Amino acid sequence: MKTIHSITGLPPREVQRLFFADPRTIPRGRAPDSTEWYHNANLILRTDACLIGAKYRQLRGQGLTAGEALVFAYRAYQAATLPPYRISLDRAFNLVSYIDGIWLARTPTLSVLTCPGCGCEFIAAIGTVARSGETCPFCKLTERFPLDHRIQASYPAHPAVESIERQQGLLALFHKLSLDAEGETPAE
């Protein structure tokens, strides 16, 4: 309800009335309203959060409003992962609030960085210096994947493909998507 109130400006009681005819059905508990959950989360949750944060930052860079970028980034996260989704829309709202310093936050406290090792975008505290593999959850995920059954279950492996071929294919796809996002069409 706090998320809806923050985005729409509707008074909390009105939001409550619109969504919960019976006041006893209102969800209880503390709303996510700090960045601490991200810093204290396990590797799988941090990786999922990074998917949302990186997509959000990309969409904002393309000129979408914060609300539009949040919704589209969350939909992209849902399309890229399997249910049940580990990050709720409220968590995503919290995350982007602290990336942009809007809604719940007065100033940004999180930033989206690019790992110099793997090239993935990840979330870190403002002022963090991106070092290869040191703070990047994707590097840690790749390193631990063969050893951790929870990570294997969360991110099922695709049929084995030669590592270099896969990296080249991903790099080509990334460049195509980047060019398409800028309104250009790459040469075939």
NORQUIQUI-V721970 format. One record per helix or strand of 2 or more residues. SS is the DSSP state (H for helix, E for strand). FROM is the first residue (numbers start at 0). TO is the last residue. If there is no record, write none. Layout:
BEGIN
ss from to
SS FROM TO
SS FROM TO
END
This chain:
BEGIN
ss from to
H 1 7
H 11 18
H 22 24
H 35 39
H 42 60
H 65 79
H 88 99
E 109 113
E 120 124
H 136 144
H 148 153
H 162 180
END
